[in-house]
Amino acid sequence: MEIDSGAPAVARGEIDVAASPETIWRVLTEVGSWPAWNPDVKSASLEGPLAVGTQFRWKAGPGTITSTLQSIEPPHRIGWTGRTFGINAIHVHRLERQGETTNVTSEESWDGLLVRLLRRPLRKTLEKSVNSGLQHLKAEAEREAEQRSAV
């Protein structure tokens, strides 16, 4: 699964995390826990098992987003599609171990009439969201990794 690189709004970010892919995967896939570590997410609930086709609903910003899991390759890749306010989103996370750290890539594309009309401000909103999400994910995964190593 890939994002729509030709969409009016596309963002990509990456970050190195001092945690294993398995730890980061656990943080990413416990959807109901997103609000506990990401202040941009107000609520989240997975409506079934972690499997292709399962939906999850989450609130970020002004809208509630309904997303559907499209790609699951533990602990290396997860992707979903989502829709809110006429915006069609595709999001993919990739995790790649690099020695003692894991490189996490987050990519998202937005398409739809609203995005075409407000291309520049929505592209900036998306870039900010992707980078903020990566920073919060890094902090939580490293906190969990540190707790596990202290035991």
Stockholm file with secondary structure:
# STOCKHOLM 1.0

chainA/1-151         MEIDSGAPAVARGEIDVAASPETIWRVLTEVGSWPAWNPDVKSASLEGPLAVGTQFRWKAGPGTITSTLQSIEPPHRIGWTGRTFGINAIHVHRLERQGETTNVTSEESWDGLLVRLLRRPLRKTLEKSVNSGLQHLKAEAEREAEQRSAV
#=GR chainA/1-151 SS CCCCTTSSEEEEEEEEESSCHHHHHHHHHCGGGHHHHCTTEEEEEECSSSSTTCEEEEEETTEEEEEEEEEEETTTEEEEEEEETTEEEEEEEEEEEETTEEEEEEEEEEESHHHHHTHHHHHHHHHHHHHHHHHHHHHHHHHHHHHHHHC
#=GC SS_cons         CCCCTTSSEEEEEEEEESSCHHHHHHHHHCGGGHHHHCTTEEEEEECSSSSTTCEEEEEETTEEEEEEEEEEETTTEEEEEEEETTEEEEEEEEEEEETTEEEEEEEEEEESHHHHHTHHHHHHHHHHHHHHHHHHHHHHHHHHHHHHHHC
//
